[in-house]
Amino acid sequence: MLKVIEVLAESDEGFDAAARAAVAQAAQSERNIKSVYIKEMNAQNAEGTHESSM
C-alpha cells in the first residue's frame, strides 16, 4: 500500500534543512516513511527580490 501526502517546509539554512523539516513534520502523524519526493524548490535572496525554481 502506498500513501501520498503533501508537506510544505522552509528553512533559512538551505534545501536540505527544509527537506529534513518536512520529513520531521510528516513523521508526527505518519509512521514508516520510506521515501521522499521533492517536487519543487524555490529560493529568494535576503531582500526577497530574486526567486528561482529548481
TORBA-761785 format. One record per residue (C-alpha): residue in one letter; x negated, y negated, z negated. Coordinates in Angstrom, 1 decimal. Each point is the difference from the previous one (the first is absolute). Layout:
! residues N
<node><aa>a</aa><px>X</px><py>Y</py><pz>Z</pz></node>
...
This chain:
! residues 54
<node><aa>m</aa><px>0.0</px><py>0.0</py><pz>0.0</pz></node>
<node><aa>l</aa><px>-1.2</px><py>-3.5</py><pz>0.8</pz></node>
<node><aa>k</aa><px>1.1</px><py>-3.2</py><pz>-1.6</pz></node>
<node><aa>v</aa><px>-0.9</px><py>-3.4</py><pz>1.5</pz></node>
<node><aa>i</aa><px>0.2</px><py>-3.2</py><pz>-2.1</pz></node>
<node><aa>e</aa><px>-1.2</px><py>-3.5</py><pz>0.8</pz></node>
<node><aa>v</aa><px>-2.1</px><py>-1.9</py><pz>-2.5</pz></node>
<node><aa>l</aa><px>-1.3</px><py>-3.6</py><pz>0.4</pz></node>
<node><aa>a</aa><px>-3.1</px><py>-1.1</py><pz>-1.9</pz></node>
<node><aa>e</aa><px>-2.6</px><py>-2.8</py><pz>0.0</pz></node>
<node><aa>s</aa><px>-3.3</px><py>-0.7</py><pz>-1.5</pz></node>
<node><aa>d</aa><px>-2.5</px><py>-2.9</py><pz>-0.1</pz></node>
<node><aa>e</aa><px>-2.8</px><py>2.7</py><pz>0.0</pz></node>
<node><aa>g</aa><px>0.7</px><py>1.5</py><pz>3.5</pz></node>
<node><aa>f</aa><px>1.9</px><py>2.6</py><pz>1.9</pz></node>
<node><aa>d</aa><px>-1.4</px><py>2.9</py><pz>-2.0</pz></node>
<node><aa>a</aa><px>1.2</px><py>-1.5</py><pz>-3.3</pz></node>
<node><aa>a</aa><px>3.4</px><py>-0.7</py><pz>1.5</pz></node>
<node><aa>a</aa><px>0.3</px><py>3.7</py><pz>1.2</pz></node>
<node><aa>r</aa><px>-1.0</px><py>1.2</py><pz>-3.5</pz></node>
<node><aa>a</aa><px>2.7</px><py>-2.3</py><pz>-1.6</pz></node>
<node><aa>a</aa><px>2.6</px><py>1.3</py><pz>2.4</pz></node>
<node><aa>v</aa><px>-0.8</px><py>3.6</py><pz>-0.9</pz></node>
<node><aa>a</aa><px>0.0</px><py>-0.8</py><pz>-3.7</pz></node>
<node><aa>q</aa><px>3.4</px><py>-1.7</py><pz>0.4</pz></node>
<node><aa>a</aa><px>1.4</px><py>3.0</py><pz>1.9</pz></node>
<node><aa>a</aa><px>-1.4</px><py>2.4</py><pz>-2.5</pz></node>
<node><aa>q</aa><px>2.2</px><py>-1.5</py><pz>-2.7</pz></node>
<node><aa>s</aa><px>3.1</px><py>1.6</py><pz>1.6</pz></node>
<node><aa>e</aa><px>-1.4</px><py>2.7</py><pz>2.3</pz></node>
<node><aa>r</aa><px>-2.1</px><py>3.1</py><pz>-0.8</pz></node>
<node><aa>n</aa><px>-2.5</px><py>1.9</py><pz>2.1</pz></node>
<node><aa>i</aa><px>-0.9</px><py>-2.8</py><pz>2.5</pz></node>
<node><aa>k</aa><px>-2.0</px><py>1.9</py><pz>2.6</pz></node>
<node><aa>s</aa><px>-0.7</px><py>-2.7</py><pz>2.6</pz></node>
<node><aa>v</aa><px>0.4</px><py>-3.7</py><pz>0.8</pz></node>
<node><aa>y</aa><px>0.7</px><py>-1.6</py><pz>3.3</pz></node>
<node><aa>i</aa><px>-0.8</px><py>-3.7</py><pz>0.3</pz></node>
<node><aa>k</aa><px>2.2</px><py>-1.5</py><pz>2.6</pz></node>
<node><aa>e</aa><px>-1.2</px><py>-3.6</py><pz>0.0</pz></node>
<node><aa>m</aa><px>-2.6</px><py>-2.2</py><pz>-1.6</pz></node>
<node><aa>n</aa><px>0.0</px><py>-3.8</py><pz>-0.1</pz></node>
<node><aa>a</aa><px>-2.6</px><py>-2.5</py><pz>-1.3</pz></node>
<node><aa>q</aa><px>-0.1</px><py>-3.7</py><pz>-0.7</pz></node>
<node><aa>n</aa><px>-2.8</px><py>-2.4</py><pz>-1.0</pz></node>
<node><aa>a</aa><px>0.1</px><py>-1.8</py><pz>-3.4</pz></node>
<node><aa>e</aa><px>1.9</px><py>-3.0</py><pz>1.6</pz></node>
<node><aa>g</aa><px>2.6</px><py>2.4</py><pz>1.5</pz></node>
<node><aa>t</aa><px>-0.6</px><py>-1.5</py><pz>3.5</pz></node>
<node><aa>h</aa><px>-1.3</px><py>3.1</py><pz>1.8</pz></node>
<node><aa>e</aa><px>1.8</px><py>3.3</py><pz>0.3</pz></node>
<node><aa>s</aa><px>-1.2</px><py>3.1</py><pz>1.8</pz></node>
<node><aa>s</aa><px>1.6</px><py>3.4</py><pz>0.4</pz></node>
<node><aa>m</aa><px>-1.7</px><py>3.3</py><pz>0.3</pz></node>
